[in-house]
Each structure stands twice: as structure tokens, then as C-alpha cells.
Amino acid sequence: MKAPMRNSEGELVNQDKGTPQGGVISPLLANLYLHYCMDEWLRINYPQNPFERYADDSVVHCRTEKEAQELRDALVRLLVGVSPKKQPKRSRRRIWFAQAGGL
């Protein structure tokens, strides 16, 4: 999809790659990307860890905090390796650990 973008000086700049923020195709492309780059990787490499994903938010269930940290680090390496942008500007890679009995 090609659409011009207005830069900080107010000029329209033609884009030659990507999709515009808020474009109708963007959520579909993001869902496909995450399905093949993350969901399938988790299913194959971590079958013992169930996970849920809603849009670009995910929860992966781990048995220990150490396992959660190792899996998070592996996911970061995977997604940075396949991402067109090598370093995301913003990220919310958090670990919430709850032992049996609640938080």
C-alpha cells in the first residue's frame, strides 16, 4: 500500500514500503506476521507453554519465573531477528509471575 506521509515540516513525502498507521490492512498484516513469526514458533519450540494472543498483546504461561525470563529473551531474539526494524522504538516486554494461589 502506498500513501504519502506528512513530515514535521508539513510536506507530503511518498512512502515506498510499509502500511500507513491506522490503515485498514495494517491489523490484518500484523496478525499474519505474528501468527507465522511468533505463534507457530511458540507452538513448535515451546509446546509445553500455552499462550494467548489478542492483536499484538500476548500472554505465555510458564511454570517458573526463570522459565518466563528465558522464554521472553528467546522471543526478543526471534522477533528482532525477523523484524524489518532491528530495534523497536517502544516495547512492553514484562513478566508477571504468580505462584499457585495468586499474585
Secondary structure, DSSP 8 states (H G I E B T S, - for coil): ----EE-TTS-EE---SS--TT-TTHHHHHHHHHIIIIIHHHHHH-TTS-EEEETTEEEE--SSHHHHHHHHHHHHHHHHHH-SSSS-S---------BTTB-
